[in-house]
Amino acid sequence: MKFRLPFRTGAEKDSADMSLADHLRELRYRLVVSSLAVVVLMIPAWFLYPWLIELLNAPYCDALRNVDPSSDCDFLVINLLDPFTLRLRVAGYGGLFLAMPVILWQLWRFIAPGLYKRERRYALAFTVTSLLLFVAGAAVAYVTLSRAVDFLVRIGGTDIDIRSGPVEFVRLALFMMLAFGVGFQFPVLLVSLQLIRIVTPQQLSRWRRHTILAIVVIAAAITPSGDPFTLAALSVPMYLFYELSLLIGRVMLRRRSRAEHDAEATT
């Protein structure tokens, strides 16, 4: 006897053939699969903890040694539970990062029924592009992390001896990497919205000035360090992605119009 999840629906249905209840069941299924992937992949992340914490500690050391070259840049632990909390947090974020291909694929499978069959061939490109952009965003955040820590260390003055707790710093580092990774999904989101005809390139073009302001506000909100360098490192790529998405949307619109015209001509 085959095992089937009771809330699974037919993923191959067109969106027009699915009721609201079907959409909600499909969404729940995708969320469950994504959550299970994160939980399972927390296990290897747990055992990779020594390497991950050393990797995350490097920007912290660089920033402290820029101020005081003799600094040993060790974390300060004042709570006995902090090491366990830290390892659990790193494993959680690590599982989330490792599960990102599964999460992005589930996202695509959820929106695919709303597309034309010829547009569903973008599945692999969508998943690969989203994954590469997420990794690029996390990498940019990691590179700028030392600048962010340096800003936070220097802004208090030279009379303050900085010793961060590992939980606080790792939360800052991992949140920044996650925020940049999500922020770099901006072009994928815009292209997807144009694919399913929620927005058009003409609308995006008219909204350009408002979008620039929104990008800066969102970038400021999701960058916890608050330094201008980190803000620029996120907001500038997001604006460039906006313009790139606009260009891609215009190309897709022309191809769609040409295909619809050819289809009408053959009928």
TAHUFEN-V756968 format. One line per field, one symbol per residue. ss: DSSP state (h for helix, s for strand, l for the rest). A space follows every 50 residues. Layout:
# TAHUFEN-V756968
ss: ???
This chain:
# TAHUFEN-V756968
ss: llllllllllllllhhhllhhhhhhhhhhhhhhhhhhhhhhhhhhhhlhh hhhhhhhhhhhhhhhhhllllllllllllllhhhhhhhhhhhhhhhhhlh hhhhhhhhhhhhllllhhhhhhhhhhhhhhhhhhhhhhhhhhhhhhhhhh hhhhlllllllllllhhhhhhhhhhhhhhhhhhllhhhhhhhhhhlllll hhhhhhlhhhhhhhhhhhhhhhlllllhhhhhhhhhhhhhhhhhhhhhhh hhhhhhhhhhhhhhhhl
